[in-house]
Amino acid sequence: MSEPSITIDSFELARSLQRITGEVAVARLQRLSDMLAQSDGKLRYQIDGVIEQEGSPAADLRVNGRLYLVCQRCNGSLEFDFDRTARFRFVANEEVLNSLPIEDDEVDAIVGSRAMNVYDWVEDEVILSLPLVPRHDECSAPVTNERSVVAAAAPNPFAVLAALRNDGDDSERRS
């Protein structure tokens, strides 16, 4: 049986300085699971509502757990300990979001909601924070270039010409 989604009022969370903690099975997060070698384990999350100095509602989201990524070098399973904390400022709508300056790299702005899905928020943050090209420091499987393997197996087209040339040389010697 699938665990139910958890929804929060993001503005109330910030206003009342609430703390929410929990965990979610990695297998429950379908988009994330599709990117992994295996979807074992759980992710733990902690959300702390805050009001920023200028009065904006915000929250600190911390997510941690072990993920099994696909190594892009050998296609094997790669253990990855995930631990990320990020600050999110809640805005009322897309129009406000699009009008914000992009300069602030320390705080991400997102559209808040009276029914914000916590699991979707956690999943989005994990997906956006994964390494672009995960790979082992050292892979157990040898790295092969598929083209070189195919090229080595294919006959050299010039070998036929060399054989014809050699046959021609033999016939000249016989005459």
OpenMM code with the backbone's topology and positions (N, CA, C; nanometers):
from openmm import Vec3, app, unit

residues = "MET SER GLU PRO SER ILE THR ILE ASP SER PHE GLU LEU ALA ARG SER LEU GLN ARG ILE THR GLY GLU VAL ALA VAL ALA ARG LEU GLN ARG LEU SER ASP MET LEU ALA GLN SER ASP GLY LYS LEU ARG TYR GLN ILE ASP GLY VAL ILE GLU GLN GLU GLY SER PRO ALA ALA ASP LEU ARG VAL ASN GLY ARG LEU TYR LEU VAL CYS GLN ARG CYS ASN GLY SER LEU GLU PHE ASP PHE ASP ARG THR ALA ARG PHE ARG PHE VAL ALA ASN GLU GLU VAL LEU ASN SER LEU PRO ILE GLU ASP ASP GLU VAL ASP ALA ILE VAL GLY SER ARG ALA MET ASN VAL TYR ASP TRP VAL GLU ASP GLU VAL ILE LEU SER LEU PRO LEU VAL PRO ARG HIS ASP GLU CYS SER ALA PRO VAL THR ASN GLU ARG SER VAL VAL ALA ALA ALA ALA PRO ASN PRO PHE ALA VAL LEU ALA ALA LEU ARG ASN ASP GLY ASP ASP SER GLU ARG ARG SER".split()
positions = [
    Vec3(0.0840, -0.1177, 0.0000),
    Vec3(0.0000, 0.0000, 0.0000),
    Vec3(0.0880, 0.1233, 0.0000),
    Vec3(0.0585, 0.2163, -0.0871),
    Vec3(0.1365, 0.3384, -0.1013),
    Vec3(0.1043, 0.4348, 0.0125),
    Vec3(0.2100, 0.4983, 0.0653),
    Vec3(0.1863, 0.5946, 0.1722),
    Vec3(0.1241, 0.7213, 0.1140),
    Vec3(0.0306, 0.7836, 0.1874),
    Vec3(-0.0368, 0.9023, 0.1341),
    Vec3(0.0586, 1.0215, 0.1279),
    Vec3(0.0306, 1.1114, 0.0350),
    Vec3(0.1091, 1.2338, 0.0242),
    Vec3(0.0810, 1.3223, 0.1451),
    Vec3(0.1780, 1.4053, 0.1767),
    Vec3(0.1618, 1.5008, 0.2856),
    Vec3(0.1544, 1.6390, 0.2239),
    Vec3(0.0526, 1.7149, 0.2609),
    Vec3(0.0411, 1.8518, 0.2110),
    Vec3(0.0493, 1.9487, 0.3281),
    Vec3(0.1061, 2.0661, 0.2986),
    Vec3(0.1198, 2.1697, 0.4004),
    Vec3(0.0722, 2.3028, 0.3431),
    Vec3(0.0372, 2.3933, 0.4308),
    Vec3(0.0124, 2.5317, 0.3935),
    Vec3(0.1468, 2.6017, 0.4107),
    Vec3(0.2145, 2.6298, 0.3008),
    Vec3(0.3504, 2.6839, 0.3084),
    Vec3(0.3550, 2.8198, 0.3778),
    Vec3(0.2531, 2.9019, 0.3582),
    Vec3(0.2512, 3.0346, 0.4209),
    Vec3(0.2297, 3.0235, 0.5719),
    Vec3(0.1420, 2.9321, 0.6140),
    Vec3(0.1182, 2.9099, 0.7569),
    Vec3(0.2414, 2.8472, 0.8221),
    Vec3(0.3073, 2.7568, 0.7524),
    Vec3(0.4304, 2.6954, 0.8019),
    Vec3(0.5319, 2.8037, 0.8371),
    Vec3(0.5511, 2.8987, 0.7460),
    Vec3(0.6476, 3.0067, 0.7690),
    Vec3(0.5995, 3.0992, 0.8806),
    Vec3(0.4730, 3.1415, 0.8738),
    Vec3(0.4197, 3.2373, 0.9712),
    Vec3(0.4292, 3.1843, 1.1139),
    Vec3(0.4014, 3.0560, 1.1320),
    Vec3(0.4015, 2.9977, 1.2668),
    Vec3(0.5351, 2.9331, 1.3035),
    Vec3(0.6340, 2.9453, 1.2152),
    Vec3(0.7690, 2.8916, 1.2397),
    Vec3(0.7651, 2.7431, 1.2744),
    Vec3(0.6826, 2.6686, 1.2055),
    Vec3(0.6667, 2.5248, 1.2304),
    Vec3(0.7886, 2.4463, 1.1824),
    Vec3(0.8059, 2.3304, 1.2424),
    Vec3(0.9048, 2.2326, 1.1964),
    Vec3(0.8302, 2.1041, 1.1631),
    Vec3(0.8587, 2.0520, 1.0448),
    Vec3(0.7988, 1.9260, 1.0011),
    Vec3(0.9133, 1.8318, 0.9666),
    Vec3(0.9088, 1.7111, 1.0206),
    Vec3(1.0098, 1.6107, 0.9876),
    Vec3(0.9384, 1.4844, 0.9423),
    Vec3(1.0075, 1.4081, 0.8619),
    Vec3(0.9503, 1.2824, 0.8162),
    Vec3(1.0455, 1.2106, 0.7236),
    Vec3(0.9967, 1.1041, 0.6684),
    Vec3(1.0745, 1.0294, 0.5694),
    Vec3(0.9802, 0.9751, 0.4638),
    Vec3(1.0380, 0.9515, 0.3483),
    Vec3(0.9607, 0.8997, 0.2360),
    Vec3(1.0445, 0.7924, 0.1673),
    Vec3(0.9799, 0.6827, 0.1306),
    Vec3(1.0488, 0.5758, 0.0581),
    Vec3(1.0896, 0.6276, -0.0792),
    Vec3(1.2131, 0.6000, -0.1177),
    Vec3(1.2624, 0.6439, -0.2484),
    Vec3(1.1731, 0.5879, -0.3592),
    Vec3(1.1270, 0.4648, -0.3444),
    Vec3(1.0409, 0.4018, -0.4455),
    Vec3(0.9103, 0.4786, -0.4649),
    Vec3(0.8679, 0.5547, -0.3656),
    Vec3(0.7443, 0.6348, -0.3728),
    Vec3(0.7607, 0.7543, -0.4669),
    Vec3(0.8843, 0.7978, -0.4887),
    Vec3(0.9136, 0.9147, -0.5718),
    Vec3(0.9443, 0.8662, -0.7134),
    Vec3(0.8413, 0.8532, -0.7951),
    Vec3(0.8506, 0.7859, -0.9251),
    Vec3(0.9524, 0.8492, -1.0193),
    Vec3(0.9505, 0.9816, -1.0331),
    Vec3(1.0447, 1.0464, -1.1266),
    Vec3(1.1886, 1.0229, -1.0829),
    Vec3(1.2142, 1.0305, -0.9529),
    Vec3(1.3486, 1.0048, -0.9009),
    Vec3(1.3850, 0.8581, -0.9197),
    Vec3(1.2945, 0.7675, -0.8871),
    Vec3(1.3208, 0.6233, -0.8997),
    Vec3(1.3603, 0.5844, -1.0412),
    Vec3(1.2983, 0.6496, -1.1399),
    Vec3(1.3289, 0.6193, -1.2799),
    Vec3(1.4721, 0.6558, -1.3171),
    Vec3(1.5364, 0.7402, -1.2386),
    Vec3(1.6728, 0.7853, -1.2679),
    Vec3(1.7785, 0.7024, -1.1949),
    Vec3(1.7371, 0.6123, -1.1078),
    Vec3(1.8293, 0.5418, -1.0193),
    Vec3(1.8553, 0.3986, -1.0642),
    Vec3(1.9678, 0.3428, -1.0176),
    Vec3(1.9997, 0.2025, -1.0427),
    Vec3(1.9059, 0.1129, -0.9619),
    Vec3(1.8731, 0.1550, -0.8414),
    Vec3(1.7776, 0.0840, -0.7570),
    Vec3(1.7119, 0.1863, -0.6655),
    Vec3(1.5892, 0.1602, -0.6288),
    Vec3(1.5142, 0.2583, -0.5501),
    Vec3(1.4919, 0.2108, -0.4069),
    Vec3(1.5961, 0.1526, -0.3481),
    Vec3(1.5899, 0.1085, -0.2091),
    Vec3(1.6062, 0.2280, -0.1157),
    Vec3(1.5623, 0.2105, 0.0067),
    Vec3(1.5894, 0.3083, 0.1109),
    Vec3(1.4868, 0.4189, 0.1224),
    Vec3(1.5192, 0.5113, 0.2119),
    Vec3(1.4304, 0.6233, 0.2410),
    Vec3(1.5094, 0.7522, 0.2421),
    Vec3(1.4398, 0.8601, 0.2153),
    Vec3(1.4959, 0.9943, 0.2292),
    Vec3(1.4306, 1.0579, 0.3513),
    Vec3(1.5135, 1.1195, 0.4342),
    Vec3(1.4628, 1.1918, 0.5496),
    Vec3(1.4578, 1.3404, 0.5154),
    Vec3(1.3546, 1.4079, 0.5625),
    Vec3(1.3436, 1.5514, 0.5360),
    Vec3(1.3068, 1.6256, 0.6641),
    Vec3(1.3491, 1.7509, 0.6676),
    Vec3(1.3129, 1.8411, 0.7765),
    Vec3(1.2826, 1.9757, 0.7128),
    Vec3(1.1687, 2.0317, 0.7468),
    Vec3(1.1275, 2.1613, 0.6933),
    Vec3(1.1057, 2.2551, 0.8113),
    Vec3(1.1777, 2.3673, 0.8102),
    Vec3(1.1638, 2.4677, 0.9150),
    Vec3(1.1093, 2.5959, 0.8546),
    Vec3(0.9910, 2.6372, 0.8994),
    Vec3(0.9336, 2.7623, 0.8533),
    Vec3(1.0082, 2.8803, 0.9134),
    Vec3(1.0318, 2.9820, 0.8333),
    Vec3(1.1015, 3.1030, 0.8795),
    Vec3(1.0371, 3.2259, 0.8150),
    Vec3(1.0550, 3.3383, 0.8810),
    Vec3(1.0204, 3.4672, 0.8229),
    Vec3(1.1524, 3.5399, 0.8035),
    Vec3(1.1815, 3.5769, 0.6784),
    Vec3(1.3079, 3.6444, 0.6496),
    Vec3(1.3051, 3.7872, 0.7034),
    Vec3(1.4231, 3.8513, 0.7078),
    Vec3(1.4355, 3.9853, 0.7655),
    Vec3(1.3384, 4.0849, 0.7047),
    Vec3(1.3167, 4.0775, 0.5743),
    Vec3(1.2259, 4.1722, 0.5097),
    Vec3(1.0793, 4.1296, 0.5230),
    Vec3(1.0539, 4.0217, 0.5977),
    Vec3(0.9172, 3.9785, 0.6237),
    Vec3(0.8624, 3.8737, 0.5287),
    Vec3(0.9436, 3.8255, 0.4378),
    Vec3(0.8979, 3.7254, 0.3407),
    Vec3(0.8854, 3.5880, 0.4060),
    Vec3(0.7767, 3.5149, 0.3760),
    Vec3(0.7646, 3.3785, 0.4268),
    Vec3(0.8628, 3.2876, 0.3527),
    Vec3(0.9267, 3.1986, 0.4282),
    Vec3(1.0272, 3.1102, 0.3690),
    Vec3(1.0350, 2.9816, 0.4502),
    Vec3(1.1165, 2.8899, 0.4020),
    Vec3(1.1401, 2.7648, 0.4742),
    Vec3(1.2770, 2.7112, 0.4373),
    Vec3(1.3388, 2.6449, 0.5336),
    Vec3(1.4630, 2.5720, 0.5093),
    Vec3(1.4253, 2.4254, 0.4935),
    Vec3(1.4644, 2.3675, 0.3811),
    Vec3(1.4369, 2.2264, 0.3531),
    Vec3(1.5685, 2.1508, 0.3577),
    Vec3(1.5736, 2.0484, 0.4422),
    Vec3(1.6912, 1.9614, 0.4469),
    Vec3(1.6453, 1.8213, 0.4101),
    Vec3(1.7199, 1.7603, 0.3168),
    Vec3(1.6899, 1.6243, 0.2722),
    Vec3(1.8192, 1.5445, 0.2786),
    Vec3(1.8131, 1.4235, 0.3344),
    Vec3(1.9316, 1.3376, 0.3327),
    Vec3(1.8905, 1.1914, 0.3237),
    Vec3(1.9845, 1.1128, 0.2746),
    Vec3(1.9629, 0.9697, 0.2596),
    Vec3(2.0610, 0.9133, 0.1588),
    Vec3(2.0563, 0.7837, 0.1412),
    Vec3(2.1458, 0.7166, 0.0458),
    Vec3(2.0681, 0.6828, -0.0803),
    Vec3(2.1269, 0.7213, -0.1935),
    Vec3(2.0686, 0.6911, -0.3240),
    Vec3(2.1643, 0.6017, -0.4011),
    Vec3(2.1116, 0.5262, -0.4949),
    Vec3(2.1927, 0.4390, -0.5794),
    Vec3(2.1790, 0.4876, -0.7232),
    Vec3(2.2754, 0.5692, -0.7640),
    Vec3(2.2748, 0.6274, -0.8976),
    Vec3(2.3316, 0.5290, -0.9984),
    Vec3(2.3161, 0.5581, -1.1255),
    Vec3(2.3742, 0.4780, -1.2329),
    Vec3(2.5052, 0.5447, -1.2735),
    Vec3(2.6169, 0.4729, -1.2568),
    Vec3(2.7474, 0.5246, -1.2988),
    Vec3(2.7458, 0.5401, -1.4506),
    Vec3(2.7812, 0.6579, -1.4973),
    Vec3(2.7787, 0.6846, -1.6411),
    Vec3(2.9008, 0.6286, -1.7131),
    Vec3(2.9960, 0.5766, -1.6380),
    Vec3(3.1139, 0.5167, -1.6993),
    Vec3(3.0947, 0.3666, -1.7197),
    Vec3(3.0447, 0.2969, -1.6174),
    Vec3(3.0341, 0.1505, -1.6268),
    Vec3(2.8898, 0.0998, -1.6198),
    Vec3(2.7933, 0.1888, -1.6001),
    Vec3(2.6515, 0.1551, -1.5856),
    Vec3(2.6201, 0.0733, -1.4610),
    Vec3(2.7146, 0.0659, -1.3675),
    Vec3(2.6907, -0.0045, -1.2424),
    Vec3(2.6209, 0.0853, -1.1411),
    Vec3(2.5879, 0.0272, -1.0274),
    Vec3(2.5231, 0.1012, -0.9196),
    Vec3(2.6279, 0.1806, -0.8423),
    Vec3(2.5982, 0.3058, -0.8147),
    Vec3(2.6901, 0.3964, -0.7458),
    Vec3(2.6220, 0.4491, -0.6205),
    Vec3(2.6751, 0.4128, -0.5014),
    Vec3(2.6198, 0.4647, -0.3763),
    Vec3(2.6486, 0.6132, -0.3672),
    Vec3(2.5465, 0.6908, -0.3337),
    Vec3(2.5605, 0.8364, -0.3255),
    Vec3(2.4885, 0.8839, -0.1998),
    Vec3(2.5649, 0.9363, -0.1048),
    Vec3(2.5051, 0.9893, 0.0173),
    Vec3(2.4594, 1.1320, -0.0095),
    Vec3(2.3290, 1.1508, -0.0080),
    Vec3(2.2682, 1.2796, -0.0405),
    Vec3(2.2408, 1.3551, 0.0887),
    Vec3(2.2840, 1.4806, 0.0946),
    Vec3(2.2567, 1.5653, 0.2104),
    Vec3(2.2561, 1.7094, 0.1623),
    Vec3(2.1403, 1.7698, 0.1601),
    Vec3(2.1288, 1.9064, 0.1070),
    Vec3(2.0318, 1.9873, 0.1916),
    Vec3(2.0710, 2.1114, 0.2164),
    Vec3(1.9840, 2.2073, 0.2830),
    Vec3(1.9717, 2.3289, 0.1933),
    Vec3(1.8500, 2.3760, 0.1744),
    Vec3(1.8279, 2.4928, 0.0887),
    Vec3(1.7177, 2.5794, 0.1487),
    Vec3(1.7289, 2.7096, 0.1253),
    Vec3(1.6270, 2.8061, 0.1697),
    Vec3(1.5361, 2.8375, 0.0525),
    Vec3(1.4059, 2.8368, 0.0784),
    Vec3(1.3052, 2.8680, -0.0227),
    Vec3(1.2177, 2.9823, 0.0265),
    Vec3(1.2027, 3.0835, -0.0565),
    Vec3(1.1118, 3.1955, -0.0278),
    Vec3(0.9802, 3.1674, -0.0998),
    Vec3(0.8707, 3.1795, -0.0276),
    Vec3(0.7392, 3.1544, -0.0861),
    Vec3(0.6812, 3.2844, -0.1407),
    Vec3(0.6349, 3.2795, -0.2653),
    Vec3(0.5679, 3.3945, -0.3264),
    Vec3(0.4252, 3.3535, -0.3608),
    Vec3(0.3406, 3.4551, -0.3821),
    Vec3(0.1975, 3.4302, -0.3995),
    Vec3(0.1602, 3.3658, -0.5321),
    Vec3(0.2324, 3.4013, -0.6410),
    Vec3(0.1933, 3.3484, -0.7723),
    Vec3(0.3092, 3.3578, -0.8717),
    Vec3(0.2874, 3.3043, -0.9912),
    Vec3(0.3903, 3.3026, -1.0965),
    Vec3(0.4330, 3.4436, -1.1370),
    Vec3(0.3382, 3.5368, -1.1385),
    Vec3(0.3695, 3.6744, -1.1783),
    Vec3(0.4724, 3.7359, -1.0831),
    Vec3(0.4524, 3.7172, -0.9536),
    Vec3(0.5480, 3.7674, -0.8544),
    Vec3(0.6814, 3.6952, -0.8706),
    Vec3(0.6759, 3.5659, -0.8911),
    Vec3(0.7980, 3.4868, -0.9085),
    Vec3(0.8800, 3.5376, -1.0268),
    Vec3(0.8141, 3.5625, -1.1393),
    Vec3(0.8841, 3.6080, -1.2597),
    Vec3(0.9370, 3.7501, -1.2475),
    Vec3(0.8836, 3.8289, -1.1552),
    Vec3(0.9296, 3.9671, -1.1391),
    Vec3(1.0494, 3.9790, -1.0446),
    Vec3(1.0846, 3.8716, -0.9759),
    Vec3(1.1962, 3.8769, -0.8807),
    Vec3(1.3303, 3.8816, -0.9530),
    Vec3(1.4274, 3.9556, -0.8958),
    Vec3(1.5617, 3.9550, -0.9551),
    Vec3(1.6267, 3.8179, -0.9362),
    Vec3(1.7111, 3.7813, -1.0296),
    Vec3(1.7740, 3.6488, -1.0270),
    Vec3(1.9044, 3.6493, -0.9471),
    Vec3(1.9508, 3.7631, -0.9023),
    Vec3(2.0824, 3.7751, -0.8395),
    Vec3(2.1024, 3.6924, -0.7130),
    Vec3(1.9969, 3.6672, -0.6366),
    Vec3(2.0121, 3.5998, -0.5081),
    Vec3(2.0272, 3.4491, -0.5277),
    Vec3(2.1514, 3.4007, -0.5196),
    Vec3(2.1783, 3.2581, -0.5387),
    Vec3(2.1556, 3.1766, -0.4121),
    Vec3(2.1441, 3.2430, -0.2981),
    Vec3(2.1336, 3.1707, -0.1722),
    Vec3(1.9908, 3.1295, -0.1386),
    Vec3(1.8931, 3.1950, -0.2004),
    Vec3(1.7531, 3.1649, -0.1717),
    Vec3(1.6801, 3.1393, -0.3027),
    Vec3(1.6127, 3.0250, -0.3097),
    Vec3(1.5293, 2.9941, -0.4258),
    Vec3(1.3874, 3.0402, -0.3960),
    Vec3(1.3265, 3.1065, -0.4903),
    Vec3(1.1872, 3.1475, -0.4748),
    Vec3(1.0981, 3.0466, -0.5464),
    Vec3(0.9905, 3.0090, -0.4803),
    Vec3(0.8927, 2.9183, -0.5398),
    Vec3(0.7527, 2.9698, -0.5067),
    Vec3(0.6571, 2.9307, -0.5878),
    Vec3(0.5187, 2.9691, -0.5618),
    Vec3(0.4686, 2.8859, -0.4441),
    Vec3(0.4281, 2.9547, -0.3384),
    Vec3(0.3749, 2.8871, -0.2207),
    Vec3(0.2329, 2.8398, -0.2467),
    Vec3(0.1832, 2.7595, -0.1555),
    Vec3(0.0496, 2.7031, -0.1741),
    Vec3(-0.0121, 2.6730, -0.0385),
    Vec3(-0.1430, 2.6759, -0.0351),
    Vec3(-0.2152, 2.6365, 0.0867),
    Vec3(-0.2224, 2.4832, 0.0956),
    Vec3(-0.1868, 2.4148, -0.0138),
    Vec3(-0.1866, 2.2679, -0.0172),
    Vec3(-0.0638, 2.2210, -0.0952),
    Vec3(0.0537, 2.2503, -0.0417),
    Vec3(0.1801, 2.2156, -0.1079),
    Vec3(0.2158, 2.0701, -0.0762),
    Vec3(0.2441, 1.9917, -0.1794),
    Vec3(0.2775, 1.8505, -0.1632),
    Vec3(0.4243, 1.8381, -0.1216),
    Vec3(0.4476, 1.7915, 0.0001),
    Vec3(0.5832, 1.7812, 0.0545),
    Vec3(0.6674, 1.6827, -0.0257),
    Vec3(0.6109, 1.5677, -0.0617),
    Vec3(0.6882, 1.4674, -0.1351),
    Vec3(0.7322, 1.5198, -0.2716),
    Vec3(0.6440, 1.5921, -0.3397),
    Vec3(0.6827, 1.6507, -0.4690),
    Vec3(0.7946, 1.7525, -0.4513),
    Vec3(0.7874, 1.8324, -0.3465),
    Vec3(0.8895, 1.9331, -0.3178),
    Vec3(1.0239, 1.8655, -0.2895),
    Vec3(1.0217, 1.7624, -0.2054),
    Vec3(1.1443, 1.6876, -0.1740),
    Vec3(1.2008, 1.6251, -0.3012),
    Vec3(1.1152, 1.5612, -0.3802),
    Vec3(1.1598, 1.4959, -0.5034),
    Vec3(1.2219, 1.5967, -0.6005),
    Vec3(1.1568, 1.7111, -0.6184),
    Vec3(1.2112, 1.8146, -0.7077),
    Vec3(1.3494, 1.8592, -0.6626),
    Vec3(1.3651, 1.8827, -0.5341),
    Vec3(1.4935, 1.9312, -0.4825),
    Vec3(1.6027, 1.8259, -0.5003),
    Vec3(1.5714, 1.7002, -0.4757),
    Vec3(1.6708, 1.5936, -0.4929),
    Vec3(1.7112, 1.5828, -0.6396),
    Vec3(1.6149, 1.5787, -0.7295),
    Vec3(1.6450, 1.5656, -0.8725),
    Vec3(1.7321, 1.6808, -0.9205),
    Vec3(1.6989, 1.8019, -0.8797),
    Vec3(1.7760, 1.9189, -0.9242),
    Vec3(1.9160, 1.9243, -0.8634),
    Vec3(1.9377, 1.8510, -0.7552),
    Vec3(2.0671, 1.8549, -0.6870),
    Vec3(2.1579, 1.7368, -0.7192),
    Vec3(2.1109, 1.6418, -0.7976),
    Vec3(2.1939, 1.5257, -0.8318),
    Vec3(2.3080, 1.5670, -0.9241),
    Vec3(2.4206, 1.4956, -0.9168),
    Vec3(2.5293, 1.5253, -1.0108),
    Vec3(2.4846, 1.4979, -1.1544),
    Vec3(2.5323, 1.5810, -1.2472),
    Vec3(2.4938, 1.5650, -1.3878),
    Vec3(2.5462, 1.4350, -1.4473),
    Vec3(2.6705, 1.4000, -1.4134),
    Vec3(2.7326, 1.2788, -1.4677),
    Vec3(2.7910, 1.1990, -1.3507),
    Vec3(2.7068, 1.1213, -1.2822),
    Vec3(2.7591, 1.0426, -1.1703),
    Vec3(2.8499, 0.9309, -1.2199),
    Vec3(2.9615, 0.9119, -1.1506),
    Vec3(3.0510, 0.8014, -1.1874),
    Vec3(3.1404, 0.7667, -1.0697),
    Vec3(3.1818, 0.6403, -1.0674),
    Vec3(3.2744, 0.5929, -0.9654),
    Vec3(3.4091, 0.6618, -0.9828),
    Vec3(3.4851, 0.6727, -0.8738),
    Vec3(3.6227, 0.7207, -0.8862),
    Vec3(3.7028, 0.6215, -0.9693),
    Vec3(3.6790, 0.4932, -0.9420),
    Vec3(3.7406, 0.3859, -1.0207),
    Vec3(3.6331, 0.2812, -1.0453),
    Vec3(3.6122, 0.2479, -1.1699),
    Vec3(3.5102, 0.1486, -1.2047),
    Vec3(3.5712, 0.0097, -1.2088),
    Vec3(3.4920, -0.0904, -1.1701),
    Vec3(3.5399, -0.2281, -1.1754),
    Vec3(3.5326, -0.2829, -1.3171),
    Vec3(3.4381, -0.2337, -1.3950),
    Vec3(3.4259, -0.2797, -1.5339),
    Vec3(3.5201, -0.1990, -1.6222),
    Vec3(3.5857, -0.2645, -1.7179),
    Vec3(3.6747, -0.1892, -1.8063),
    Vec3(3.5951, -0.0927, -1.8933),
    Vec3(3.6525, 0.0225, -1.9150),
    Vec3(3.5890, 0.1223, -1.9997),
    Vec3(3.6239, 0.0901, -2.1438),
    Vec3(3.5228, 0.0699, -2.2254),
    Vec3(3.5475, 0.0414, -2.3666),
    Vec3(3.4742, 0.1428, -2.4508),
    Vec3(3.5358, 0.1763, -2.5580),
    Vec3(3.4732, 0.2660, -2.6534),
    Vec3(3.4002, 0.1770, -2.7527),
    Vec3(3.2701, 0.1895, -2.7609),
    Vec3(3.1893, 0.1014, -2.8453),
    Vec3(3.2348, 0.1067, -2.9908),
    Vec3(3.2731, 0.2237, -3.0376),
    Vec3(3.3183, 0.2362, -3.1766),
    Vec3(3.4451, 0.1550, -3.2018),
    Vec3(3.5383, 0.1572, -3.1055),
    Vec3(3.6626, 0.0840, -3.1275),
    Vec3(3.6380, -0.0667, -3.1287),
    Vec3(3.5417, -0.1137, -3.0483),
    Vec3(3.5087, -0.2561, -3.0476),
    Vec3(3.4479, -0.2951, -3.1817),
    Vec3(3.3555, -0.2143, -3.2325),
    Vec3(3.2923, -0.2423, -3.3614),
    Vec3(3.3954, -0.2338, -3.4730),
    Vec3(3.4820, -0.1334, -3.4673),
    Vec3(3.5839, -0.1163, -3.5709),
    Vec3(3.6809, -0.2340, -3.5727),
    Vec3(3.7163, -0.2854, -3.4559),
    Vec3(3.8089, -0.3982, -3.4503),
    Vec3(3.7445, -0.5241, -3.5075),
    Vec3(3.6152, -0.5393, -3.4900),
    Vec3(3.5460, -0.6580, -3.5388),
    Vec3(3.5176, -0.6510, -3.6884),
    Vec3(3.5026, -0.5315, -3.7430),
    Vec3(3.4704, -0.5161, -3.8855),
    Vec3(3.5960, -0.5372, -3.9698),
    Vec3(3.5804, -0.6020, -4.0854),
    Vec3(3.6972, -0.6213, -4.1721),
    Vec3(3.7427, -0.4875, -4.2297),
    Vec3(3.8714, -0.4739, -4.2439),
    Vec3(3.9286, -0.3525, -4.3005),
    Vec3(3.9013, -0.3531, -4.4508),
    Vec3(3.8355, -0.2491, -4.5048),
    Vec3(3.8037, -0.2493, -4.6477),
    Vec3(3.9290, -0.2470, -4.7349),
    Vec3(4.0383, -0.1977, -4.6837),
    Vec3(4.1620, -0.1926, -4.7613),
    Vec3(4.2346, -0.3270, -4.7634),
    Vec3(4.1932, -0.4192, -4.6747),
    Vec3(4.2544, -0.5521, -4.6748),
    Vec3(4.2244, -0.6236, -4.8060),
    Vec3(4.1059, -0.6013, -4.8624),
    Vec3(4.0689, -0.6612, -4.9907),
    Vec3(4.1607, -0.6079, -5.0998),
    Vec3(4.1852, -0.4765, -5.0991),
    Vec3(4.2755, -0.4167, -5.1980),
    Vec3(4.4169, -0.4716, -5.1833),
    Vec3(4.4611, -0.4875, -5.0597),
    Vec3(4.5952, -0.5413, -5.0366),
    Vec3(4.6048, -0.6841, -5.0890),
    Vec3(4.4990, -0.7615, -5.0698),
    Vec3(4.4988, -0.8989, -5.1199),
    Vec3(4.5030, -0.9002, -5.2720),
    Vec3(4.4273, -0.8121, -5.3364),
    Vec3(4.4291, -0.8037, -5.4826),
    Vec3(4.5672, -0.7621, -5.5323),
    Vec3(4.6251, -0.6683, -5.4620),
    Vec3(4.7586, -0.6211, -5.5009),
    Vec3(4.8600, -0.7343, -5.4887),
    Vec3(4.8512, -0.8088, -5.3773),
    Vec3(4.9430, -0.9205, -5.3578),
    Vec3(4.9223, -1.0278, -5.4634),
    Vec3(4.7949, -1.0546, -5.5019),
    Vec3(4.7677, -1.1511, -5.6078),
    Vec3(4.8258, -1.1023, -5.7393),
    Vec3(4.8166, -0.9737, -5.7640),
    Vec3(4.8720, -0.9159, -5.8864),
    Vec3(5.0226, -0.9290, -5.8896),
    Vec3(5.0878, -0.9105, -5.7749),
    Vec3(5.2332, -0.9232, -5.7677),
    Vec3(5.2758, -1.0667, -5.7955),
    Vec3(5.1989, -1.1638, -5.7452),
    Vec3(5.2314, -1.3042, -5.7670),
    Vec3(5.2176, -1.3412, -5.9140),
    Vec3(5.1147, -1.2900, -5.9823),
    Vec3(5.0950, -1.3256, -6.1227),
    Vec3(5.2029, -1.2637, -6.2097),
    Vec3(5.2543, -1.1452, -6.1724),
    Vec3(5.3621, -1.0832, -6.2496),
    Vec3(5.4895, -1.1643, -6.2358),
    Vec3(5.5155, -1.2187, -6.1173),
    Vec3(5.6366, -1.2967, -6.0941),
    Vec3(5.6323, -1.4282, -6.1715),
    Vec3(5.5134, -1.4856, -6.1886),
    Vec3(5.5006, -1.6134, -6.2570),
    Vec3(5.5245, -1.5973, -6.4064),
    Vec3(5.4987, -1.4814, -6.4623),
    Vec3(5.5119, -1.4659, -6.6059),
    Vec3(5.6528, -1.4528, -6.6519),
] * unit.nanometer
topology = app.Topology()
chain = topology.addChain("A")
for resn in residues:
    res = topology.addResidue(resn, chain)
    for name in ("N", "CA", "C"):
        topology.addAtom(name, app.Element.getBySymbol(name[0]), res)
